[in-house]
Amino acid sequence: MLIGFNSGEIRSLRFLAPPPPKDQRVYESLIRDRYADLSGAFLKLYPASDSQESVLTTARDAMYAWTAERLAIKQTALGVPAFLYYFDHGYPAATAARTPALWPKVPPALSETKLSAAMGDYWAAFANSGVPRADGQPGWLPYSTDKSYMAFVDSPIPGTHLLPGMYELNEEVVCRRRADGGIAWNWNVGLLSPPLPAQVPGCQ
């Protein structure tokens, strides 16, 4: 499996995220009410000091980042390699267009064409052999205990432990909701979250 997400998943889908309060104290108070004993971990990842960004990344992580990493974890547990990626690259035409009818072509700059070619090579090799490879580019290790992933920034950069704490927080929130049995598990997050159910065995 090859799976991942983009750093800006929600930026073109802002209707999925609520407007942040103008007052940081209101944001923090709402989160503490909703996340109870997990509010400290939540606010460390999604701080009130940048509530606009925090609202976007809260929704991104619950709907894309957590689900992608969970698939990688479950696939790995079955003994089948999973390759996790994080795309965090932009350029002016794409940023300005947001969601155009036809996505802007790759700019002719050498750095852009090299990144595009590298990604194409990784994906083509994966489709051919089940292992993403690209000539002259870093090796892409499968997800494992060190949580290996490949970041696509200005070039491919391998890393470990993507977004520390993100998976663990969202996993526990969803686990408690599922144990409760009456709460939708991933859309109503952050400022839209209902009160978090109490701790239960097996959800830590």
N, C-alpha and C positions, 0 to 999 in steps of 0.2 A: 504494500500500500504506500502511496505517496500522497501526503495530505498536509495542508497548512492553511494559512490565512494571511490577510493583508493588514498592515498596521492601521490603515484608514477605512476599515470595512464599513463603519457607520457614517462616515462623513457625507456620503451621497444618499444616505437613508436616515436623515436626521429626525424624520417623523417617528422613528422607533425609540428615540431618546427624549425624555422630558426636558423642558428648559430648566436650567439650574437656578436656584434662588440667587438673588443679588447679594444677599448677606451670607457670608461664610458661616456664621454661627447658626443660621437656620438650616443650612445644608448639613452641618455636623449634627445638629440636634435631630433632624429627620433620620439620618443614617443610624444614630445611636438607638432611636426608637425602633427602627425596623430590623437591625441586625444584632441587637442585644449583646451577648457575650462575644460575638464575632465582629462587633463594630470597630474595635481597635485594629484588627487585621484588615478590615475593609478600608478604613481611613488611611492606613499606611500605603495601600495600593492606589487608592482613589481619593486623594486629599482634598479638603475644603479649600486649600490655598489656590487651587486651579480647578474650580468646580466645573467650568465649561469643558475642559479636557477630560476631567474625571467622569462626567456624565457619558461622554462618547466612549471612553475606554471601558467603562463598566458594561455597557451594552455590547461592545465588540467582544470583550472577553467571555461574557456569559453565552453569547450566541455563536461565536466563531472559535476563539482561542481555546476555551475549555473543551469544546466538542472535538476540535481537531486533535488536541493532545490526548484526550480520553480514547479516541480511536487508535492513536498510536500506541498507547499503553495496553489496551485490550488486544490489539493485533500482536504486539510483542509477547504478551503473556501466552498466546496460542503457539508461539514458536515461529511466527511468520514475520519477516523483516518489515518494518514500517519506517518511512523516511519523512521526517517533519520539516516543514519550511516556514519561514517568516519573511514576507515581502515588505520591505520598508524603503522603497525607492520611488522618487517622483521627479518630474521635470515640468517646466513652466506650462507647456501646452496642455498637458494632462491636468495639472492643477487648476488652470483657468477654465477648462472645459467641463470639469466635474463629471457629468454623465452625458456626453455627446451621443448623437445618433450613431456615428461611426467613431470608434475610439481613435484618438490621434495616432498617426504613424510614428514609429520609432524615429526620433530625431537623428539626423545624419552625423552627429558628433561621435567621434571614435569611442568614447567611453560608453555611450548609449548602445551603439551597435555591438560592442564587445559583450556587454551585459546581456543583451537580447540573444546573441548567438550562444553564449554560455548556457542560458536557461533553456534554449531550444535543444542544445546538445544533451543536457541533463535529462530533459523530459523524453527525448527520442531514445536515449539509451535505456531509460527505465521501461519504456514501452516495448523495447526489443528484448531486454534481458532481465528485467526486474530489479536492476541496480542503476541508479542515476550516476552517470559519469560524464565528464566533459574534458577534452584534451586541454592541458595547460591550466586546469582549474583545480581547486582543492578537492580532496576526496570527501564524499558525503557519507558519513557513517550512519548506520541505522539507529533508530531510537533504542536506548538501553537504560541501564541504571544511572548513567550520567546525563540522561535526557538530551542526547545529541540532536542537533538540528542544523539546518543551513539557513543563514540569513542572506537575503538578496538586498543589498544596500547599493553602494556604487559598484560593488563587485560581489561575487559570492564569498561569504565569510562563514566558516563553520563555527559552531558554538555549542555550549552545553547550558542546561538549566535556563531555558527561556522564561522570561517574566517570573522570577522567583516568587512563590507564594500565591500566584494567580490560580493555578490549577487546584491547589489544596483548598483554598477558600471556596471556590465555586463547587468543588466536589462535595464539600461538607454541606453547603447550603442546599444543593440539589438532593443529597442523601436525606437530610432532615425533612424536606418537603415531600419526598416520595414516601418516607415512613409515615408522615402525617396523612397522606392519601388524598387530600382535598385541595392542594395548591398546585397550580400550573408551575412547571419546574424551571423554565428558562427565560421567558419573556418579561416577566414582572420583576425587574432587578433594580438595585440602587434606590433612587427616590420613589420608584413605583412599587417597590417590594412590599408585600404584606408583612406583618410581624413574623420573625423567624421562629419556627417551632423550637422547643427545647431540645437539648442534647439527647440523643438516644444511642444505645450501644451499637457499635459498628459504623458510626458516622463520624469518626475522628481520624 
